[in-house]
Amino acid sequence: MDFLHADYYLQTGDAAVVTLDRQANVLLLDDINYSAYRRGDSYHYYGGLAKRSPCRVIAPHSGHWHVVVDLGGNGGSVRAGISFSKN
C-alpha cells in the first residue's frame, strides 16, 4: 500500500491543507483509525476524494491527527504538499 503521510496535533477547527498535482484521496484520521487503515481494516475518516487543489480538511476535535494521501488503488503517483493552519 503506497500513500503519503503526515501527522500533527490539531485543535478543534484547525485545518490540514493539502496541495495536489492530480486528484487523490485526502483522509484525516485519528490514531486508532490510522492504525486500522495501515492494517487494511475498516476505518473512519474525514475528507475524501479531492478533485481540486488545495484541499482543506477541518479537525472536528482536538487531538493527534494523521493526514493520508492515496490514489485509492489506482495506478500512478501523486505529488502532494501537506501543511497545517491554525483556527
All heavy atoms as an XYZ file, in Angstrom:
676
protein
N       0.851     -1.171      0.000
C       0.000      0.000      0.000
C       0.895      1.233      0.000
O       1.678      1.443      0.915
C      -0.896     -0.032      1.243
C      -1.663      1.206      1.459
S      -2.644      1.322      3.000
C      -2.903     -0.316      3.546
N       0.785      2.044     -1.041
C       1.563      3.277     -1.133
C       0.689      4.466     -0.771
O      -0.441      4.580     -1.260
C       2.098      3.471     -2.549
C       3.183      2.474     -2.882
O       3.884      2.031     -1.971
O       3.312      2.143     -4.069
N       1.204      5.332      0.075
C       0.482      6.540      0.452
C       1.475      7.541      1.023
O       2.583      7.187      1.430
C      -0.634      6.234      1.453
C      -0.151      5.639      2.757
C       0.175      6.452      3.827
C      -0.028      4.270      2.906
C       0.616      5.914      5.024
C       0.411      3.720      4.099
C       0.734      4.544      5.161
N       1.052      8.791      1.046
C       1.820      9.855      1.690
C       1.196     10.109      3.054
O      -0.028      9.990      3.214
C       1.786     11.118      0.842
C       2.285     10.960     -0.596
C       2.038     12.225     -1.383
C       3.756     10.595     -0.598
N       2.016     10.510      4.022
C       1.519     10.640      5.390
C       2.207     11.791      6.111
O       3.391     12.037      5.918
C       1.794      9.315      6.128
C       1.569      9.391      7.598
N       2.600      9.541      8.498
C       0.443      9.341      8.324
C       2.100      9.560      9.722
N       0.794      9.445      9.650
N       1.444     12.479      6.927
C       1.973     13.474      7.858
C       1.091     13.437      9.096
O      -0.093     13.078      9.014
C       1.962     14.872      7.249
N       1.642     13.791     10.234
C       0.815     13.845     11.439
C       1.134     15.103     12.220
O       2.217     15.678     12.098
C       0.969     12.581     12.282
C       2.374     12.379     12.816
O       3.335     12.542     12.040
O       2.508     12.080     14.003
N       0.146     15.520     13.023
C       0.244     16.799     13.699
C      -0.810     16.843     14.795
O      -1.855     16.190     14.692
C      -0.030     17.910     12.689
C       0.485     19.276     13.064
C       1.843     19.576     13.033
C      -0.398     20.280     13.422
C       2.303     20.831     13.355
C       0.053     21.550     13.745
C       1.411     21.816     13.716
O       1.867     23.059     14.034
N      -0.556     17.611     15.848
C      -1.573     17.852     16.862
C      -2.408     19.039     16.398
O      -1.873     20.115     16.140
C      -0.948     18.157     18.231
C      -2.005     18.324     19.285
C      -2.488     17.217     19.981
C      -2.556     19.565     19.564
C      -3.479     17.351     20.934
C      -3.548     19.714     20.511
C      -4.013     18.596     21.193
O      -5.019     18.739     22.121
N      -3.709     18.824     16.240
C      -4.613     19.878     15.781
C      -5.635     20.200     16.855
O      -6.109     19.306     17.565
C      -5.357     19.440     14.507
C      -4.481     19.131     13.287
C      -5.338     18.539     12.170
C      -3.777     20.384     12.819
N      -5.963     21.473     16.970
C      -7.058     21.921     17.825
C      -8.360     21.861     17.030
O      -8.336     21.850     15.793
C      -6.812     23.362     18.295
C      -5.571     23.563     19.118
C      -5.706     23.011     20.522
O      -6.808     22.830     21.039
N      -4.578     22.734     21.143
N      -9.479     21.861     17.705
C     -10.773     21.900     17.032
C     -10.814     23.073     16.063
O     -10.471     24.196     16.428
C     -11.915     22.065     18.060
O     -11.842     20.984     18.987
C     -13.275     22.096     17.390
N     -11.166     22.805     14.804
C     -11.277     23.851     13.792
C     -10.008     24.110     13.003
O     -10.051     24.799     11.986
N      -8.855     23.575     13.443
C      -7.635     23.690     12.649
C      -7.797     22.883     11.367
O      -8.611     21.959     11.299
C      -6.423     23.168     13.420
C      -6.006     24.057     14.574
O      -6.521     25.180     14.683
O      -5.151     23.608     15.370
N      -7.000     23.206     10.364
C      -7.151     22.545      9.063
C      -5.846     21.925      8.591
O      -4.768     22.493      8.780
C      -7.636     23.546      8.024
N      -5.984     20.770      7.963
C      -4.903     20.198      7.171
C      -5.121     20.737      5.759
O      -6.219     20.639      5.215
C      -4.973     18.676      7.182
N      -4.084     21.339      5.181
C      -4.176     21.926      3.844
C      -3.262     21.111      2.929
O      -2.057     21.020      3.168
C      -3.758     23.408      3.854
C      -3.891     24.002      2.463
C      -4.578     24.189      4.875
N      -3.860     20.508      1.900
C      -3.114     19.599      1.029
C      -3.172     20.120     -0.405
O      -4.259     20.356     -0.940
C      -3.697     18.170      1.100
C      -2.909     17.225      0.217
C      -3.715     17.682      2.547
N      -2.002     20.324     -0.997
C      -1.925     20.686     -2.412
C      -1.559     19.427     -3.191
O      -0.708     18.647     -2.764
C      -0.878     21.786     -2.660
O       0.380     21.365     -2.146
C      -1.292     23.094     -1.993
N      -2.219     19.241     -4.321
C      -2.074     18.018     -5.112
C      -1.795     18.354     -6.569
O      -2.263     19.376     -7.066
C      -3.373     17.209     -5.064
C      -3.891     16.801     -3.689
C      -5.342     16.375     -3.770
C      -3.024     15.692     -3.125
N      -1.077     17.461     -7.262
C      -0.880     17.649     -8.696
C      -1.879     16.837     -9.520
O      -1.882     16.907    -10.738
C       0.561     17.342     -9.115
C       0.943     15.879     -8.994
O       0.195     15.102     -8.364
O       2.009     15.506     -9.522
N      -2.735     16.063     -8.856
C      -3.835     15.334     -9.501
C      -4.833     14.956     -8.421
O      -4.531     15.046     -7.234
C      -3.330     14.094    -10.234
C      -2.731     13.041     -9.306
C      -2.224     11.823    -10.023
N      -3.333     10.968    -10.417
C      -3.192      9.712    -10.806
N      -1.989      9.166    -10.862
N      -4.230      8.997    -11.151
N      -6.020     14.539     -8.824
C      -6.998     14.186     -7.805
C      -6.541     12.954     -7.035
O      -5.890     12.061     -7.574
C      -8.381     14.005     -8.404
C      -8.688     12.727     -9.077
C     -10.129     12.680     -9.580
O     -10.783     13.700     -9.798
N     -10.628     11.496     -9.780
N      -6.858     12.953     -5.744
C      -6.446     11.867     -4.856
C      -7.343     11.880     -3.626
O      -8.069     12.853     -3.373
C      -4.988     12.041     -4.440
N      -7.286     10.811     -2.870
C      -7.991     10.751     -1.596
C      -7.171     11.479     -0.544
O      -5.959     11.239     -0.418
C      -8.198      9.302     -1.156
C      -9.103      8.545     -2.089
O     -10.137      9.049     -2.502
N      -8.709      7.341     -2.449
N      -7.819     12.369      0.194
C      -7.182     13.073      1.305
C      -7.988     12.710      2.547
O      -9.162     13.049      2.658
C      -7.182     14.599      1.075
C      -6.626     15.318      2.297
C      -6.386     14.949     -0.173
N      -7.342     11.980      3.452
C      -8.017     11.445      4.626
C      -7.414     12.016      5.895
O      -6.186     12.075      6.029
C      -7.884      9.918      4.659
C      -8.199      9.161      3.378
C      -7.915      7.677      3.561
C      -9.620      9.401      2.934
N      -8.271     12.412      6.814
C      -7.853     12.859      8.140
C      -8.315     11.792      9.122
O      -9.514     11.526      9.231
C      -8.472     14.223      8.459
C      -8.064     14.876      9.771
C      -6.573     15.218      9.757
C      -8.891     16.125     10.029
N      -7.347     11.160      9.814
C      -7.644     10.030     10.688
C      -7.045     10.230     12.069
O      -5.937     10.760     12.193
C      -7.031      8.749     10.104
C      -7.389      8.400      8.676
C      -6.150      8.153      7.855
C      -8.274      7.189      8.653
N      -7.757      9.763     13.093
C      -7.164      9.745     14.429
C      -6.249      8.522     14.530
O      -6.125      7.734     13.582
C      -8.239      9.769     15.513
C      -9.186      8.581     15.462
O      -8.858      7.539     14.838
O     -10.275      8.682     16.055
N      -5.584      8.347     15.675
C      -4.603      7.270     15.825
C      -5.208      5.881     15.601
O      -4.611      5.037     14.919
C      -3.956      7.313     17.217
C      -2.992      8.469     17.392
O      -2.392      8.918     16.388
O      -2.818      8.920     18.545
N      -6.361      5.633     16.190
C      -6.994      4.305     16.069
C      -7.342      4.005     14.622
O      -7.075      2.906     14.113
C      -8.240      4.225     16.975
C      -7.812      4.228     18.437
C      -9.076      2.988     16.649
C      -8.933      4.387     19.425
N      -7.934      4.973     13.926
C      -8.332      4.744     12.541
C      -7.138      4.703     11.594
O      -7.158      3.983     10.596
C      -9.366      5.783     12.113
C     -10.704      5.481     12.736
O     -11.335      4.494     12.409
N     -11.115      6.322     13.672
N      -6.069      5.431     11.911
C      -4.861      5.340     11.098
C      -4.258      3.934     11.207
O      -3.843      3.347     10.201
C      -3.844      6.398     11.524
C      -2.549      6.321     10.756
C      -2.496      6.575      9.386
C      -1.366      5.972     11.395
C      -1.307      6.494      8.679
C      -0.177      5.898     10.699
C      -0.158      6.156      9.337
O       1.027      6.069      8.644
N      -4.248      3.377     12.406
C      -3.755      2.011     12.583
C      -4.601      1.021     11.791
O      -4.070      0.114     11.145
C      -3.760      1.621     14.068
O      -2.812      2.387     14.773
N      -5.925      1.191     11.824
C      -6.821      0.316     11.057
C      -6.577      0.472      9.557
O      -6.551     -0.522      8.820
C      -8.278      0.623     11.402
N      -6.380      1.707      9.088
C      -6.070      1.967      7.679
C      -4.805      1.198      7.274
O      -4.769      0.531      6.247
C      -5.886      3.470      7.472
C      -5.339      3.859      6.121
C      -6.188      4.043      5.036
C      -3.970      4.034      5.925
C      -5.688      4.392      3.786
C      -3.461      4.385      4.686
C      -4.329      4.557      3.621
O      -3.825      4.899      2.379
N      -3.772      1.276      8.092
C      -2.495      0.607      7.789
C      -2.643     -0.912      7.753
O      -1.954     -1.575      6.987
C      -1.436      0.993      8.811
C      -1.138      2.472      8.827
C       0.170      2.876      8.383
N       1.148      1.819      8.317
C       2.426      2.030      8.260
N       2.882      3.250      8.295
N       3.277      1.042      8.180
N      -3.514     -1.453      8.598
C      -3.737     -2.908      8.628
C      -4.651     -3.377      7.502
O      -4.770     -4.566      7.257
C      -4.358     -3.330      9.955
C      -3.453     -3.281     11.146
C      -4.086     -3.939     12.365
N      -5.430     -3.467     12.649
C      -5.738     -2.454     13.448
N      -4.776     -1.770     14.047
N      -6.979     -2.110     13.651
N      -5.352     -2.429      6.851
C      -6.315     -2.802      5.823
C      -7.685     -3.134      6.382
O      -8.527     -3.716      5.690
N      -7.920     -2.767      7.644
C      -9.219     -2.980      8.286
C     -10.157     -1.816      7.974
O      -9.744     -0.814      7.398
C      -9.049     -3.093      9.803
C      -8.276     -4.331     10.227
O      -8.167     -5.281      9.425
O      -7.770     -4.342     11.370
N     -11.396     -1.923      8.396
C     -12.356     -0.827      8.254
C     -11.912      0.346      9.127
O     -11.396      0.137     10.225
C     -13.749     -1.262      8.688
O     -14.227     -2.265      7.831
N     -12.140      1.562      8.631
C     -11.745      2.753      9.370
C     -12.688      3.896      9.026
O     -13.397      3.859      8.029
C     -10.290      3.138      9.046
C     -10.041      3.391      7.573
C     -10.165      4.670      7.034
C      -9.711      2.351      6.709
C      -9.964      4.899      5.687
C      -9.497      2.573      5.365
C      -9.627      3.851      4.860
O      -9.431      4.078      3.526
N     -12.686      4.906      9.882
C     -13.496      6.109      9.683
C     -12.548      7.282      9.484
O     -11.481      7.339     10.105
C     -14.407      6.356     10.882
C     -15.392      5.257     11.083
N     -16.529      5.139     10.341
C     -15.386      4.203     11.946
C     -17.193      4.070     10.729
N     -16.522      3.481     11.703
N     -12.957      8.233      8.652
C     -12.083      9.353      8.302
C     -12.911     10.590      7.998
O     -14.124     10.515      7.795
C     -11.214      9.007      7.086
C     -12.031      8.738      5.834
C     -12.367      9.755      4.957
C     -12.486      7.452      5.558
C     -13.140      9.519      3.830
C     -13.256      7.198      4.441
C     -13.573      8.232      3.581
O     -14.349      7.986      2.474
N     -12.238     11.725      7.925
C     -12.804     12.980      7.450
C     -12.086     13.300      6.150
O     -10.918     12.988      5.983
C     -12.606     14.094      8.483
C     -13.316     13.789      9.775
C     -12.675     13.085     10.785
C     -14.639     14.164      9.963
C     -13.328     12.764     11.955
C     -15.300     13.847     11.134
C     -14.646     13.148     12.126
O     -15.307     12.826     13.279
N     -12.777     13.933      5.233
C     -12.192     14.240      3.935
C     -12.768     13.332      2.875
O     -13.950     12.997      2.904
N     -11.945     12.897      1.933
C     -12.384     12.021      0.854
C     -11.670     12.384     -0.431
O     -10.551     12.903     -0.408
N     -12.330     12.126     -1.551
C     -11.729     12.390     -2.853
C     -11.613     13.899     -3.079
O     -12.608     14.610     -3.077
C     -12.558     11.755     -3.966
C     -12.043     11.976     -5.385
C     -10.661     11.355     -5.557
C     -13.026     11.391     -6.392
N     -10.394     14.353     -3.265
C     -10.135     15.775     -3.532
C      -9.958     15.939     -5.042
O      -8.994     15.425     -5.606
C      -8.891     16.238     -2.787
N     -10.877     16.647     -5.654
C     -10.811     16.878     -7.100
C     -10.149     18.205     -7.434
O      -9.792     18.443     -8.577
C     -12.215     16.832     -7.699
C     -12.852     15.464     -7.573
C     -14.207     15.421     -8.214
C     -14.808     14.037     -8.104
N     -16.106     13.953     -8.761
N     -10.013     19.085     -6.418
C      -9.378     20.389     -6.610
C      -8.294     20.599     -5.568
O      -8.357     20.041     -4.478
C     -10.421     21.497     -6.485
C     -11.347     21.575     -7.686
C     -12.293     22.713     -7.525
N     -13.457     22.185     -6.792
C     -14.537     22.841     -6.540
N     -14.649     24.087     -6.917
N     -15.540     22.296     -5.912
N      -7.350     21.413     -5.923
C      -6.249     21.710     -5.017
C      -6.167     23.223     -4.827
O      -6.378     23.963     -5.790
C      -4.952     21.189     -5.635
O      -3.852     21.477     -4.826
N      -5.907     23.704     -3.624
C      -5.661     22.927     -2.415
C      -6.961     22.405     -1.801
O      -8.040     22.936     -2.051
C      -4.987     23.926     -1.481
C      -5.525     25.252     -1.897
C      -5.739     25.145     -3.388
N      -6.811     21.381     -0.999
C      -7.923     20.755     -0.286
C      -7.725     21.030      1.197
O      -6.608     20.909      1.705
C      -7.892     19.251     -0.577
S      -8.987     18.277      0.460
N      -8.805     21.402      1.880
C      -8.736     21.659      3.321
C      -9.645     20.683      4.039
O     -10.793     20.520      3.663
C      -9.189     23.082      3.644
C      -8.285     24.157      3.099
C      -8.861     25.551      3.302
N      -9.152     25.872      4.678
C      -8.270     26.350      5.557
N      -7.027     26.550      5.189
N      -8.621     26.623      6.785
N      -9.122     20.056      5.086
C      -9.924     19.163      5.926
C      -9.806     19.675      7.349
O      -8.700     19.836      7.872
C      -9.454     17.699      5.833
C     -10.384     16.802      6.643
C      -9.393     17.230      4.384
N     -10.949     19.946      7.955
C     -11.005     20.557      9.287
C     -11.053     19.482     10.372
O     -11.836     18.534     10.276
C     -12.257     21.460      9.410
C     -12.316     22.479      8.275
C     -12.329     22.136     10.773
C     -11.182     23.446      8.244
N     -10.246     19.659     11.407
C     -10.275     18.739     12.549
C     -11.554     18.976     13.355
O     -11.813     20.093     13.786
C      -9.052     18.961     13.435
N     -12.352     17.933     13.581
C     -13.602     18.096     14.326
C     -13.398     18.237     15.831
O     -14.277     18.709     16.542
C     -14.372     16.818     14.001
C     -13.313     15.810     13.710
C     -12.188     16.580     13.069
N     -12.243     17.804     16.327
C     -11.916     17.965     17.747
C     -10.397     17.957     17.904
O      -9.671     17.542     16.999
C     -12.571     16.873     18.601
C     -12.189     15.472     18.223
N     -11.029     14.878     18.625
C     -12.827     14.558     17.444
C     -10.959     13.656     18.139
N     -12.040     13.433     17.411
N      -9.947     18.412     19.044
C      -8.510     18.483     19.311
C      -7.924     17.092     19.489
O      -8.578     16.195     20.024
C      -8.248     19.303     20.575
O      -8.693     20.631     20.392
N      -6.691     16.928     19.023
C      -6.008     15.658     19.207
C      -4.913     15.465     18.185
O      -4.618     16.342     17.377
N      -4.311     14.299     18.232
C      -3.262     13.918     17.299
C      -3.928     13.354     16.047
O      -4.708     12.408     16.137
C      -2.354     12.871     17.950
C      -1.201     12.491     17.103
N      -0.966     11.217     16.686
C      -0.200     13.245     16.572
C       0.122     11.180     15.956
N       0.603     12.399     15.865
N      -3.619     13.941     14.884
C      -4.271     13.565     13.622
C      -3.239     13.142     12.589
O      -2.115     13.637     12.570
C      -5.084     14.737     13.077
C      -6.295     15.011     13.902
C      -6.400     15.917     14.917
C      -7.552     14.368     13.806
N      -7.662     15.879     15.449
C      -8.389     14.932     14.786
C      -8.068     13.365     12.986
C      -9.704     14.525     14.974
C      -9.377     12.961     13.168
C     -10.185     13.540     14.145
N      -3.666     12.246     11.702
C      -2.855     11.770     10.588
C      -3.524     12.193      9.292
O      -4.735     12.010      9.127
C      -2.747     10.237     10.607
C      -2.114      9.716     11.853
N      -0.764      9.468     11.931
C      -2.636      9.440     13.075
C      -0.486      9.035     13.146
N      -1.607      9.009     13.857
N      -2.748     12.753      8.379
C      -3.232     13.077      7.041
C      -2.631     12.044      6.093
O      -1.420     11.850      6.076
C      -2.814     14.492      6.599
C      -3.309     14.778      5.185
C      -3.335     15.525      7.581
N      -3.492     11.389      5.336
C      -3.060     10.380      4.370
C      -3.518     10.827      2.989
O      -4.669     11.259      2.810
C      -3.660      9.001      4.708
C      -3.425      8.003      3.589
C      -3.086      8.482      6.019
N      -2.623     10.730      2.018
C      -2.952     10.995      0.617
C      -2.678      9.709     -0.142
O      -1.569      9.177     -0.088
C      -2.102     12.144      0.033
C      -2.413     12.348     -1.435
C      -2.312     13.426      0.826
N      -3.722      9.171     -0.799
C      -3.520      7.969     -1.608
C      -4.368      8.040     -2.868
O      -5.212      8.915     -3.013
C      -3.753      6.690     -0.807
C      -5.215      6.398     -0.492
O      -6.117      6.847     -1.227
O      -5.465      5.688      0.494
N      -4.117      7.123     -3.769
C      -4.831      7.100     -5.050
C      -5.941      6.053     -5.062
O      -6.485      5.734     -6.117
C      -3.855      6.849     -6.202
C      -2.844      7.973     -6.419
C      -1.849      7.587     -7.502
C      -3.549      9.271     -6.783
N      -6.289      5.521     -3.901
C      -7.401      4.587     -3.816
C      -7.213      3.325     -4.637
O      -8.165      2.783     -5.176
N      -5.984      2.871     -4.751
C      -5.705      1.659     -5.514
C      -5.460      1.893     -6.992
O      -5.102      0.966     -7.716
N      -5.649      3.106     -7.473
C      -5.373      3.411     -8.873
C      -3.868      3.508     -9.087
O      -3.115      3.848     -8.187
C      -6.038      4.730     -9.287
C      -7.545      4.629     -9.241
O      -8.122      3.616     -9.612
N      -8.192      5.679     -8.771
N      -3.431      3.235    -10.298
C      -2.015      3.304    -10.619
C      -1.525      4.733    -10.734
O      -2.306      5.682    -10.756
N      -0.221      4.863    -10.783
C       0.383      6.176    -10.950
C       0.934      6.702     -9.653
O       1.097      5.980     -8.678
N       1.206      7.980     -9.660
C       1.751      8.630     -8.472
C       1.122     10.001     -8.323
O       0.533     10.529     -9.258
C       3.273      8.742     -8.572
O       3.623      9.547     -9.671
N       1.255     10.542     -7.150
C       0.739     11.875     -6.857
C       1.805     12.617     -6.068
O       2.508     12.039     -5.253
C      -0.598     11.802     -6.070
C      -0.424     11.122     -4.730
C      -1.215     13.186     -5.898
N       1.930     13.900     -6.357
C       2.790     14.770     -5.556
C       1.864     15.597     -4.682
O       0.853     16.120     -5.172
C       3.605     15.692     -6.435
C       4.746     15.008     -7.098
C       5.642     16.050     -7.670
N       6.092     15.651     -8.977
C       7.143     16.153     -9.558
N       7.813     17.110     -8.960
N       7.506     15.747    -10.738
N       2.228     15.706     -3.432
C       1.381     16.451     -2.501
C       2.236     17.229     -1.523
O       3.328     16.794     -1.152
C       0.462     15.495     -1.742
N       1.735     18.375     -1.147
C       2.313     19.156     -0.067
C       1.286     19.215      1.041
O       0.096     19.437      0.778
N       1.721     18.962      2.268
C       0.802     18.948      3.399
C       1.268     19.989      4.405
O       2.426     19.972      4.842
C       0.758     17.549      4.062
C       0.356     16.484      3.046
C      -0.201     17.567      5.250
C       0.500     15.059      3.546
N       0.354     20.896      4.747
C       0.649     21.886      5.785
C      -0.564     21.975      6.700
O      -1.604     21.378      6.428
C       0.973     23.249      5.160
O      -0.133     23.752      4.434
N      -0.408     22.709      7.767
C      -1.479     22.822      8.744
C      -1.704     24.282      9.068
O      -0.753     25.044      9.202
C      -1.109     22.037     10.008
C      -0.860     20.578      9.722
C       0.425     20.127      9.471
C      -1.911     19.677      9.683
C       0.665     18.790      9.188
C      -1.685     18.350      9.407
C      -0.400     17.904      9.143
N      -2.992     24.677      9.170
C      -3.306     26.056      9.526
C      -4.122     26.064     10.809
O      -5.013     25.245     10.996
C      -4.043     26.768      8.392
O      -5.321     26.238      8.202
N      -3.748     26.985     11.675
C      -4.436     27.122     12.955
C      -5.726     27.906     12.768
O      -5.824     28.796     11.940
C      -3.541     27.824     13.967
C      -2.311     27.031     14.328
C      -2.717     25.822     15.127
C      -1.513     25.032     15.587
N      -1.912     23.829     16.291
N      -6.708     27.549     13.573
C      -8.014     28.207     13.538
C      -7.906     29.620     14.070
O      -7.200     29.944     14.942
C      -9.004     27.389     14.362
C     -10.389     27.984     14.364
O     -10.709     28.881     13.600
N     -11.200     27.471     15.229
